Amino acid sequence: MPDKPRSSPDSIDDTLKLLSDGDYVAGRPLATAVFLALRMGRPLFLEGEAGVGKTEIAKVLADTLGRNLIRLQCYEGLDVASAVYEWNYSRQMIEIRLAEAKGGKSQDKLATDIFSERFLIRRPLLQALEPADHAPVLLIDELDRSDEPFEAYLLEMLADYQVTIPEIGTIQAKRPPVVIITSNRTREIHDALKRRCLYHWVDYPSVEAELEIVKRKAPHAQQVLAREVVAFVQKLRSIDLFKLPGVAETIDWANAMVELNRTSLEPGIIDDTLGVLLKYQDDVARIRGDEASRILAEIRAELATTP
């Protein structure tokens, strides 16, 4: 994190540099979406396959802008108590017992006291609205894993950067957080939420972009190995597999090869390490053996003709 928080970029080119400073390889359309989200104060909704770098964008923005990162990991059954706030019931009970022992407090006064902010446990969404010198980056990760009622709850916050607590009232951010929402599209997100956001689809990178990513994230991989790893993964994405490998798997595979002291791919080592790339046994069984050897021969022939 920088010594001092940085201001938002002034142009798309500045945004590209900002992301590059965080070792994130982005195309101009993505940098444009990020730039506009920062300038307009709008949430940025990122959809794409798992492992293509959606979550990383929030991390990089927090790091390069020098902001705190507040992350809400979504899951089925996520509710307000886990995402926004809940009352500290044990402390409230202690306060009630002390008040009863001392006497003197009316029930109305006691109720007002125990439902004050000092008994409030702030969860990620409420933390993101708290006063701060510099607005944090709020990552709402994998929203598609949550239930529709929670998605509906987000509408107030994303529209006005505020939440309403019945016992206290409305809490609104003085400095709206930078909001990044991600979805792997396991279900459709409602249009009402999308309308409150800027949208960008994060696709698998091109060969050139993925090679640049591997150079940054697996710097110890030799050039020949890096090119073969990227070419092999790109070929896998053209096959009808149950789950295609993402960029995260490409990086892991390149680093795994470095740990195994490999300078290039070989059929045997590919078979032994397919579990780094593929996460379903049917996919591993389909690629292992003759198919892996065929793909390796094919990419080597192609790379031999590429400068």
Secondary structure, DSSP 8 states (H G I E B T S, - for coil): --SS-----SSHHHHHHHHHHTT----HHHHHHHHHHHHHT--EEEE--TTSSHHHHHHHHHHHHT--EEEEE--TT--HHHHTEEE-HHHHHHHHHHHHHH----HHHHHHHHTSGGGEEE-HHHHTTS--SS--EEEEE-GGGS-HHHHHHHHHHHHHSEEEETTTEEEE-SS--EEEEEE--SS---HHHHTTSEEEE-----HHHHHHHHHHHSTTS-HHHHHHHHHHHHHHTTS--SS---HHHHHHHHHHHHHTT-SS--HHHHHHHHHHH--SHHHHHHHTTHHHHHHHHHHHHHHHT--
